Amino acid sequence: MDKIMAKRNYIRNPREKVRHWGAKELCSIFGLSYDTRKENAKLAELIFRAVSEDYQVPRSYASIASRAFLLKGIGEGILEEDSLALEGDIVLTHPLKSLSDKENILLAAVLTGMRTHVMDGAGVKEYLKKMQVSKKYVPVVEAAMESVQLAEKQAIPSEEKCPGGRKAGCSSFSGQLELYVSKQLDTIRQLTEKTPDYGDPEAIHDLRVAFRKLYSVTEVFSHYMKPRWSFCYQPQLNRNLKRLGALRDLDVLNQKQIVFLEKEGISPDVFPVWNKITGERREGCLTAMDQYFSSDEFPKLAAAMEEEIKRGICTPVLHRGKGACIFFPEEVKKEGVWRAVMKIKAQKNWMEGLLVPEPVLHKLRLSFKELRYVLDFFREILDKEEAEMLEAARLFQEVLGDLHDETVLLQEIRKLCKKQEKYQMDPEERTYLKKFEHFSEKERDRHYALFEKHWNAFCRKYI
């Protein structure tokens, strides 16, 4: 405690710049349940009134004890474990409307003292000295700490906790992120623990969506999350997505082949070499998938991520070498949307030349995907324009996805045509492969025309 506090210096803000918060509002922002704590907070206040005579402090400071009960644990899931002694800083940076400046500082000392468990009178005195508050208020802090501890022993059982120490129905960004990640992990576990049929395209689709959601939020919100998510978990999630993506690409090739054959009114037998190659590749992908999910590799990854959630996903409010992180959902949403739109805007410059390279379209699709996942994560607090933007992002992800699928198909057809002699392909299959290629080119042109139509409207409105 002494080592941490010795490094802290505090500068008083001009009073006109200070923003004050309601206790309920602050609980909501940081994921604490005000409604389930308020009765026990009153108990802490009553206890303070009872012990105030022993500490020889005015009973009027009882509100500090009730607020301390409400805000106890406010730093969990946000501050690093070794920085939890600075929990009081959250009150110093988010002072309560219901308390005076001096009372807010005393409340910060109470929260810090309860967190360290070693903050004796001397520690409190040193803390308050940094805040330019007289040592005569040390007994107030000690009385409030004892009141909260006694109230906890007599408290009515509180609500169940959700992962990371946040409460069910949390509205803080960090709490929402923890719940979201936990939900995707549960979905993946359910899809892989039962004897799954990985040969079923629908099962692969559901599994891929869950992995995509999990990977996307850890990527989109990486600058809010502890570094371990970026350097350890993201690469592993990405490898799983590639495994699932390879299988999904083969299923798409198969679906497009069916559409082509039905249009031409011919039998699948005209593609013996094509069917053999894609069939063998799919079997290889299925075997690799089954081996991976049958091993303990993914369970270990899931267990490690769940353990990380318990310790809190997000970075500290302040951490060395970086600016303050934002944990208010509305502000995180605005910043996330701005980042994604800026990436889309950057791609726009590549869309106005003589030719449009397909990799540019793929990059644009990834930018729209990022926009979609940011907006989808904050679905409950979207305004009308943001809701419309979410629908547009979905549309572009689908249209550009179709374009990408046709590109993959054309690459596969052309690759096989170059190796036709190696596979001793008969003339009939070569003829139909060429027809399949022309069919795919027309489909790609059709998807691009649809993209252009919506792209121009999107640029006029948002770019």
N, C-alpha and C positions, 0 to 999 in steps of 0.2 A: 504493500500500500504506500509506504513512505517513498519508495523508489519511483513509483508511478506518479504520485502527486508532486514530487520534487521537480519533475520535468514540465509540469503544467503552469502556464501563465494565463491570466485572464485580463481582458481589456473591456472596460465598461462601454457599452453602446450609448449613443445619444438617445435620450428617452423617446424622442419623436420617431425613431427608427424601430423601436421595439414592437414586435407583434405578440399579443397575448392570446392564449388559447383557453377554450373551455375544457374542463376535465373530461367530459364525455367525448368531446371531439378528439382530444389527445389520445385517449384510450382506443378510440376507433382507428385512428391513423396508425398506431403502433400495434394493433392486433390484440388488445386487451378487452375483455368483456366487462364493460361498465355496469350493465344491468345485474350481473351475477356477483359483482363485488361490492355494490353500493351499500347493501345491508350490513355486511361485515365491516365496511369502512366506518359506518356509524358506530359500530361496537368499539373500534379502535379509538374513536373520538371520545366516547364515554369513559373508556379506560384511562385515557390521558387526563380527563378531568379528575378522575379518582386519584391518580398518582401525582398530579401536579403539586400537591401540598408537600409530598415527600421530597420532590426536587426543587421546591420553593420557586416555582415558575407560574406565571399567570395562566389561568384556565383558558384565556382567549386564544392561546396558541393550539388549542385542540384540533382546529381544522388542518393543521400540518400533519397530524397523525392520520386523519381520515384520508387525506390526499396521498400520503405515503403508502397506505394500504392499497388504494386504487392503482397506483403506478408501480408497485413492487414488481420487479422482473421486466420492466419496460425495455431493457436492453437485450433480452434474450432473443437469439436468432438474428440479431443485427450487429451487436458488438462482438469482437473476438473474445474467446474465453479469458485470455489473459488481460483483457481490457475492461472486463465487467465492473471493475472497481470505479470506472468513470461513468457509471450509469447516471449519476447525478447531473452530469453535463447535459443530458437530454432535457432536464428541467431548466437548466440555465439558458439553453438555446430555445426552449419552448415554454416560457413562463406562463403560469396559470392566471387567468383573469381574476379569479376569486381570492388570490393572495396578493399581499403587498410585495414590493421588490425584496425587502428583507426576509419575508416569509418564504418566498420562492427560493432564496439562497439557503435558508435553513432546511427546506424540504430537500434540496439537492444534497445537502450534507447528510440527511437521514437516509436517503436512498443509497448513497455511497457507503455510509457506515454499515447499513444492513448487508450490503453486498460483500464487504471485505471481512466481516466478522472479527476484525482485529482493531477496529477504529476506536481506541479508547479516548478518554478526555483530551489527552495531549494531541491525538490525531485530529480530533474534531476542531480543537483550538487552532491548529496549523491550517486546516482546510478553510475555516472561517476567516483567518487572517488574510489569506490570499484573496478573499472576496471583500476585504475591508469591512468586516463585521466584528464587533467586539466579542472578546472571549466570554463575556457574561452570558452569552446565549448558548454556551456549551450544554448546560443542563436542559435547555429546551429540546435540543437534538437528542440527547440521551433519553429523555422522558418519552419522546415520540417513538424512538426505536423500540423501547421496552413495550410501549402501548401496542405497536404493530405486532410484535412477537407474541404478546399475550392474547391479542385478538385472533391471531392465526390458530392458537391452540384451542380456542373456544368457537372458532368459526363454523358456520353451516357449511357442509361439503360443497365445494365449488364445482363448476362445469368441467366436463372432460376436456383434456388437452388434445390438440392435434399435433402432428409431427413438428419437431423443432421448438416445442414449448409454446407455440402460439395457440390461440383458442379457436374452438369450432366457430365458424362463421367469421373468421378474421377479415378485416378490411384493409390492413396494411399491405403494402406491396410485397414485403418479405413473406408475410403469412400466406398471401394468395399464391405466391410462387412455390412455396413449400407444399401447399395442398395440391397444386397442379402437377408438380413433379411426382408426388406420391401417387396420385390417381393414375398417371401414365404407367408407372412401374407396376401398379396393381393389375392394370389391363394386360400388360405384356406377360406378367406371371400367369394370369388366368388363361391366356391364349397358348402358353407354352407348357404349362404343367399337366393339363389334361392330355391324353393321347391325341395330339393334333394331327390333322391331315394336311401336311404342308403341300400336298399336290393340289389342294383346292385353291383356285385363284382368289376366292373370297376370303379365305383364312389368311392368305398371304397379304391381301389388301388391308385387312383389319390390323394385322401385326405391323405392317409397314407404316400405317397411319399413326399408331401409338408411338412407334420409334421416331417417326418424323416429328410429332408434336414434342416429344421429350427432347430430341436433339435441337429442334428449332428454338425452344425457349431458352435452352442453355447457351445457344449461340447469340440470339437476339439480345438477351439480357446479360451477356457475359461480363460486361463492365460493372455490373452491380453484384456479381457473385464472387465468392471466394476463388482464388486462382486455381485451386485443385480441380474445379469443374472444367476449366479450359484446357489445362495441360494433361489431365488424367482421364476424366470421364468422356469429354467430347470426342476424342479420337476413337475410343472404343465404341461409342454410339454410332459414329460415322462408319466404322467398319461393318457394323451390323446392318446399317442402312444400305451399304454397297452390296452385301450378301443378298438382302431382300430385293434390292433394285435390279440385280442381274436376273433374278427369277421373274420379277415383274416384267422386265423388258421382253423376255421370252414368251410370257403369256400374252403380251400385247402383240407381238409378231404373229402368234397363233390366231388371235382374234381378227387381225387384219387380213390374214390369209383366208379365213373363213368367209369374211365379207366379200373379198375378191372372187373366191370360187363360186359363191352363191350368185354374184352378179354375172359371172361368165357362164354359169350353169354347167360347171365341170366338176369332176371328182377329185378329191385330195390325192388320189393315186398318181396324178400327173407330176407330183413333186417328190419322187422317192428319195433323191439325194438330200434335198432341202429338209424333208421330214426327218430323215435319219440324223442329220447333223444337229438340228435344233432339239430333237428328242434326246440325244445323248448329252447335249449340254445341259438340258433341263434336269436329267437324272443326276448329273454331277452336282448341280446346284442343290437339289433336294437332299442328296446324301450329305453334303457339307453342312446344310442347315440342320438336319436331324442330329448329326454328330455334335454340332455346337450346342444346341439346346438340350441335348441329352447329357452333356458333360456338366461339370460344376463351374464352368467359366462364367456363364451369365448369372447364375445365382450368387456367385461371389461379387460380381459387379453390382448387382441390385442391392445386396447386403451392405456393400461399402457406401453406396449412394444413400441408402436409408439411414445409415449411421451418421453420415454427413448432415442429413436433414435434421436429425435430432440436435446437432450442435449449431444449427442455423446455416442457411444457404448464403445469405448476403454478407457483403464486406462490412467493415465497421463504418459508422457514420463519417468518421475521419480516419484516414490511414496514410501512412508515410509515403510521400512522393506523389500523392494524388489529391484531387479536390474532394469536396464533400459529396457523398453519394446522396441521391434523392430517393426517398422511400414513400413519397406520397403518390398513390396510384394515378391521380390526374396528371401530375407532372411527369411521371415516368411514361405515361401514355403519350403525352405531347412530344416528349423528346424522342421516343421510339418511332412515332409517325414521321417526325421531321427527318430523322436519320434515313428512314426507308425512302421517303419522297426525294431526298437529296440524291440517293443512289439511282433512283429511277430517272431523275432529271439529268444525271451525268450520262446515263445510257442514251438519252434522247439525242445527244450530239452525234452519236454513232449511227443514228437511224436516218440521217438526212443526206447520205452520200449517193453515189451512182449505184452501188450495190450494198446489200446488208449482209455481212458475214453471219453465218448461223450461230457461232459462239456468242455474238453480241445479243442475239435473241435469248440464248440460254441464260446469260448474265441478267438480262432484263427480267426473265421469269423468276430468278432467284431473288431479285429485289422486290418483285410483287409478292413473292412468297413471304418475305420478311415482313412486308407491310400487312399482309393478311394475318400472320401469327400475332403481331403486336395488337392489332385491332380485335382479333378474335379473343385474345387473352383478357382484354378489357371490355368485352361485349356489354356488360351490365352498366357501364358508365359512358357509352358512346352517345354523342349528340347525333342529330339527323344527318349532317354532312359526313361524319365519320362512319355512320352506318352505311351510307351510300358508297363511300370509299371502300368499305369492306366487301360489298357486293361486287364492285369493279375489280378489286384485287382477286377475288375468287374467279371471276370471268377470265381475266388475263392469265391466271395460273393454268386454267383449263385449256384455253385456246393455245397458249404457248407450249403447254404440255403436249397437245395434239401435234403441233408443229415439230416438236422435238422427237416424238414417237415416229413420225414419218421420216425424219432425218436418220434415225437409228435403223429403220427398216431399209431405206435406200442404201445405206452403207453396207448392210448385211447382204443385200441382193447383189450389189456390185462386187463385193469381196468374193462371193461364191462364183459369180460369172467369170472372174479372173482365174479361178482355180478349176474351171469346168473340166479341163483335160485331166487333171490330177484325179478327179472323182469319176472320170469316164461317163460324164453326163450325156444322156441321149438328146437328140435334136428337139424332140417334143418338149422336154423339160426346159431346155434353153429358150425355146420360143415363148413358153408360158411365163418364164421368169422375166423376160423382157416386157411382156404385157403387164405383169405384176409391178414392174418398175415404173412403167408409164402411168398405171393406175395410182401408185403412191405419189408420183409427182403432181398429178392433178389434185389429189387430196391435199397435198401440202400447199398448193396454190390457193385452194379454196379456204383453208384455214388462215393463210396469210391475208387474204382479202378481208376475212372477218376480223382479224386482228387490227388491220389498218383502219377499218371503219370505227371500231371502238377506241383505238389508240388516239386518233385525231380528236375525238370528243373528250377523252380523258385529259389530253394535253391542254386543250382550250380551258378546261375547268380548274385543273390542279397544278399544272406546270408553268 
